[in-house]
Amino acid sequence: MSAFPVTRDQFDAFMVPNYAPAAIIPVRGEGSRLWDQEGREYIDFAGGIAVTGLGHAHPHLVAALTEQAQKLWHVSNVLTNEPALTLARRLCDLTFAERVFFANSGAEANEAALKLARKYAADHFAPDKREIIAFTQSFHGRTLFTVTVGGQPKYTEGFEPLPPGITHVPFNDLAAFTAAISDRTCAVIVEPVQGEGGVTPATPEFLQGLRELCTHHQALLIFDEVQCGNGRSGHLYAYMGYGVTPDILTTAKGLGGGFPISAMLTTAAIAASLNVGSHGTTYGGNPLGCAVAGAALDLLSDPVVLAGVRRKHEVFIAGLHRINEQFGIFRELRGKGLLLGCELAEAWQGRSREFIKAALDAGLLILVAGPDVIRLAPSLVISDDLIVEGLHRFERAIASLQA
Ligand SMILES: *Cc1c(COP(=O)(O)O)cnc(C)c1O
């Protein structure tokens, strides 16, 4: 161990300045609680940005990780490995999918999905069918392709020239989409519940309409469930709750519960376009990530856990309504399962970040989704007691800001 203490100041001295982390440095977590260097305790309503869906250091995940760590860490895709095949088979059993591709992050899963859609079009259709439609306020990752497909221009500014052939249409606007799609469209990518863009669920009619029009125009429908998947919506994957099945589904965040792993799920017929050598990644499907994700899936696919997510949603919404009766700071409370968005009232718009600091001071970790929305993404197995205590702290934070 280094003799030098680690301090927040060192971040600015040694790290590229693309992040601006909070002043505290957490050193330990257990369930829905974290402790910082000073031993101060925090309740976690942030979940590492919707990642630690089973809380911190869940014994079942720790056991899977340590067991695999003693056997095999990495072999590359020149060989296959047991945890990857076991996980792929289970994902196929549990979803519409017949084939799986593993990667390490949400952006990589989406990059694979978008490349597959282009390749599938190249294999089956005329050269003018290559266009991709995405939605404003969407977020699909930070590689140049995925950030361009994402619908937030602030994330592409300065990175031009951008990949061509991508159109953006307003979210939840079926008329605008109907006008935009054509036989030149090869793929449509959508988050069933927009996360970063403001925690906005798609309407059922919107997703149903996308499905019908994609089928009609022979375009692939991609659901980006990087954030809303893995039980967070109260269903194993959000598409199941909507009853609308995509052609390709991408997921990451909660899949490994904090261990980096992502997956792209699709059918055998579509998957055939990613033939040998056409795409790949060194770490994708590595034994450690797949072992942890397999353990996470044991819990995330449990109907009791999923029913618990839907019930805790009601507990949160009721508590947030009570807070709003007192302070009148929310214009709307929305979301699915344990992905919750509190849109700030007129007088508070643009100030969401101030709530992060105030909540930290009150011993609570929360997130934002843009300047006007506070986002909560707690563990899916958080106890009711900690929900109540966390909401008390949230109330204190709000009171301190109002004072
Ligand atoms: C976080 C996120 C991504 C990007 O995932 P990374 O692991 O950061 O690359 C993509 N899509 C959605 C919907 C996300 O929430």
The ligand as an SDF file (V2000), in Angstrom:
LIG
                    3D

 15 15  0  0  0  0  0  0  0  0999 V2000
  -25.3010    4.4090  -20.0520 C   0  0  0  0  0  0  0  0  0  0  0  0
  -25.9950    4.1720  -21.3490 C   0  0  0  0  0  0  0  0  0  0  0  0
  -25.2820    3.8400  -22.5270 C   0  0  0  0  0  0  0  0  0  0  0  0
  -23.7760    3.8250  -22.5730 C   0  0  0  0  0  0  0  0  0  0  0  0
  -23.2420    2.8440  -21.7520 O   0  0  0  0  0  0  0  0  0  0  0  0
  -21.6590    2.8940  -21.4200 P   0  0  0  0  0  0  0  0  0  0  0  0
  -21.4480    1.6600  -20.5980 O   0  0  0  0  0  0  0  0  0  0  0  0
  -21.4250    4.1640  -20.6740 O   0  0  0  0  0  0  0  0  0  0  0  0
  -20.9470    2.8620  -22.7070 O   0  0  0  0  0  0  0  0  0  0  0  0
  -26.0100    3.5510  -23.6620 C   0  0  0  0  0  0  0  0  0  0  0  0
  -27.3510    3.5880  -23.6690 N   0  0  0  0  0  0  0  0  0  0  0  0
  -28.0570    3.9090  -22.5820 C   0  0  0  0  0  0  0  0  0  0  0  0
  -29.5620    3.9010  -22.6520 C   0  0  0  0  0  0  0  0  0  0  0  0
  -27.4080    4.2280  -21.3880 C   0  0  0  0  0  0  0  0  0  0  0  0
  -28.1160    4.5750  -20.3080 O   0  0  0  0  0  0  0  0  0  0  0  0
  1  2  1  0
  2  3  1  0
  2 14  2  0
  3  4  1  0
  3 10  2  0
  4  5  1  0
  5  6  1  0
  6  7  2  0
  6  8  1  0
  6  9  1  0
 10 11  1  0
 11 12  2  0
 12 13  1  0
 12 14  1  0
 14 15  1  0
M  END
$$$$
